[in-house]
Amino acid sequence: MSMTALRRLVATSLAGLLIGPLASAAPLEAVYEGSLVPESFDAPFPVTVELRDLQGIIVGQVKVGGPYSGSAPIASGEFDSGRCTLRAPISPGTVLRLTGTCHPRLFEGRYTLSSNRKDGSSTGSFRLMRKADGGKRGDETARRGAVLPTTTLTECINANTRCLVGCPQGDYNAEFLCVNRCRQRHLACKGKTTLPPPAPNRSTAPDTTER
């Protein structure tokens, strides 16, 4: 067996080992509420984070209360082994970055809020709890659909593009593994997209009903 073929075999085996646990892990999807606590001892201010894990890429929405009131989609985000890092431009000239551990019921860590407003920037900690579900248990699917929009093909394509852009260049094995990982994530994401209902079948047979 040639060295090139051997390298491809080893790379493929490693890709399978890496992708296997990734594919079997349950995706993170939650709405968290809590406060950002400035280390400057200023008053905490509320924040709500809606996020969904698309095979390692985080999408969703962030809403912050005063004095930095604003709301925006997550511009970039990553989920890796129970750790989330996300960035959202909540208003013109103001960007919020959250980094910490994220689990189905808790998201906590450090934040950095960069702003060119007179309020200035802010750094500190946060501890967000999953928003409690209200109503009947049977309405859970409908509630989640109302809070977190269904995955779209455009989101999958954008997430795949960000994944591919982040792959290393120059190292064949590392690049091969990264591209395969992006491909598996993209396929898994496409499997979650909501497709429009199929058009009803119309019979082409002549109407033989007696009149």
C-alpha positions in Angstrom: 0.0 0.0 0.0 1.4 3.4 -1.0 2.1 6.1 1.7 -0.7 8.3 0.1 -3.3 5.6 0.4 -2.2 4.9 4.0 -2.5 8.5 4.9 -6.0 8.6 3.5 -7.0 5.5 5.4 -5.7 6.8 8.7 -7.4 10.2 8.1 -10.7 8.5 7.3 -10.5 6.4 10.4 -9.8 9.4 12.6 -12.7 11.3 11.0 -15.0 8.4 11.9 -13.8 8.5 15.5 -14.3 12.2 15.7 -17.7 12.4 14.0 -19.2 9.4 15.7 -19.5 11.1 19.2 -20.5 14.3 17.5 -23.4 12.8 15.6 -24.7 11.0 18.7 -24.6 14.0 21.0 -28.0 15.7 21.6 -28.1 19.2 20.2 -28.5 22.1 22.6 -31.7 24.2 22.3 -32.9 26.5 25.0 -34.0 29.9 26.1 -32.1 31.4 29.0 -32.9 34.4 31.2 -30.9 36.2 33.8 -28.6 39.2 34.4 -25.2 40.5 33.3 -23.4 41.4 36.5 -20.7 44.1 35.9 -17.5 43.8 37.8 -17.5 47.5 38.3 -20.3 47.1 40.9 -22.8 48.8 38.7 -26.4 47.5 38.8 -27.0 44.2 36.9 -29.0 44.4 33.7 -31.3 41.7 32.2 -30.5 39.5 29.3 -32.4 36.8 27.4 -30.5 34.4 25.1 -32.4 32.1 22.7 -30.0 29.6 21.1 -29.9 26.5 19.0 -26.9 24.2 18.3 -26.6 23.3 14.6 -23.9 20.6 15.0 -21.4 22.9 16.7 -22.6 26.2 15.2 -24.9 28.4 17.4 -27.7 30.4 16.0 -30.4 32.3 17.8 -31.3 35.7 19.3 -30.0 37.9 22.2 -32.0 40.6 24.0 -30.4 43.0 26.5 -32.1 45.5 28.9 -31.1 49.0 29.9 -28.8 50.8 30.0 -27.6 48.8 26.9 -31.1 48.0 25.5 -31.0 46.2 22.2 -31.8 42.9 20.5 -30.1 41.1 17.6 -29.5 37.7 16.1 -26.3 35.9 17.1 -23.7 36.9 14.5 -21.3 34.1 15.3 -21.3 31.3 17.9 -19.7 27.9 18.6 -20.7 25.0 20.9 -18.0 22.6 21.9 -18.2 20.0 24.6 -20.6 21.9 26.8 -19.0 25.3 26.2 -20.6 28.1 24.3 -19.0 31.2 22.8 -21.3 33.7 21.0 -21.2 37.3 19.7 -24.2 39.5 18.9 -24.3 43.2 17.8 -27.2 44.2 20.1 -27.4 47.8 18.8 -25.3 50.1 16.5 -21.9 50.4 18.0 -22.5 47.9 20.8 -21.4 44.2 20.6 -22.0 41.6 23.3 -19.8 38.5 23.7 -20.7 35.6 26.0 -18.3 32.8 26.9 -19.0 30.0 29.3 -20.4 26.6 30.1 -23.8 25.9 28.7 -26.1 23.0 29.7 -29.8 22.4 29.1 -30.8 24.2 32.3 -27.9 26.7 32.9 -25.6 29.0 30.9 -22.9 30.8 33.0 -19.6 32.5 32.4 -18.0 35.8 31.5 -19.2 38.6 29.2 -17.7 41.5 27.4 -19.9 44.3 26.1 -18.0 46.7 23.8 -19.7 50.0 23.1 -18.8 53.3 21.6 -21.6 55.0 23.4 -21.2 57.4 26.3 -22.1 54.5 28.6 -18.7 52.9 27.7 -17.9 49.2 27.7 -18.7 46.7 30.4 -17.2 43.4 31.5 -18.3 40.9 34.2 -20.1 37.6 34.8 -23.5 36.1 34.0 -25.6 33.2 35.3 -28.6 32.4 33.1 -31.3 29.9 33.9 -33.4 28.1 31.4 -36.8 29.8 31.0 -39.5 27.9 32.7 -42.1 26.3 30.5 -45.7 27.3 31.2 -49.0 25.8 30.2 -49.9 22.2 29.5 -47.2 19.7 28.9 -48.8 18.7 25.6 -48.2 22.2 24.3 -44.4 21.9 24.6 -43.7 21.4 20.9 -45.9 24.4 20.0 -44.2 26.6 22.6 -40.8 25.7 21.5 -41.7 26.4 17.9 -43.0 29.8 18.8 -39.9 30.7 20.8 -37.2 29.2 18.6 -37.9 29.3 14.8 -37.4 26.1 12.9 -34.1 25.4 11.2 -33.9 26.7 7.7 -31.7 25.6 4.8 -30.1 29.1 4.7 -29.0 28.7 8.3 -27.4 25.4 7.5 -25.6 26.9 4.5 -24.3 29.8 6.5 -23.2 27.6 9.3 -21.4 25.3 6.9 -19.6 28.3 5.3 -18.4 29.5 8.7 -17.2 26.0 9.5 -15.3 25.6 6.2 -13.7 29.1 6.5 -12.3 28.1 9.9 -10.6 24.9 8.6 -6.7 25.0 8.7 -4.8 25.4 5.5 -1.6 23.7 4.5 -1.8 20.5 6.7 -3.5 17.9 4.5 -4.7 15.6 7.4 -6.0 18.5 9.6 -7.8 20.0 6.6 -9.3 16.7 5.5 -10.7 16.0 9.0 -12.1 19.5 9.3 -13.8 19.4 5.9 -15.3 16.0 6.7 -16.5 17.3 10.1 -18.1 20.3 8.4 -19.8 18.1 5.8 -21.3 15.8 8.5 -22.5 18.8 10.5 -24.1 20.2 7.3 -25.9 16.9 6.5 -27.1 16.7 10.1 -28.4 20.3 9.9 -30.2 19.7 6.6 -31.9 16.7 8.2 -33.5 19.1 10.7 -34.8 21.6 8.2 -38.5 22.0 8.0 -39.7 21.2 4.5 -43.0 22.5 3.1 -45.9 20.0 3.1 -46.1 18.0 -0.1 -48.8 19.0 -2.6 -51.9 16.9 -2.6 -52.0 14.2 -5.2 -54.7 14.8 -7.8 -56.1 11.8 -9.6 -55.8 11.8 -13.4 -58.5 9.1 -13.8 -61.8 10.3 -15.4 -64.7 11.0 -13.1 -67.0 8.0 -13.5 -69.4 9.0 -10.8 -73.0 8.6 -11.9 -74.9 11.8 -12.0 
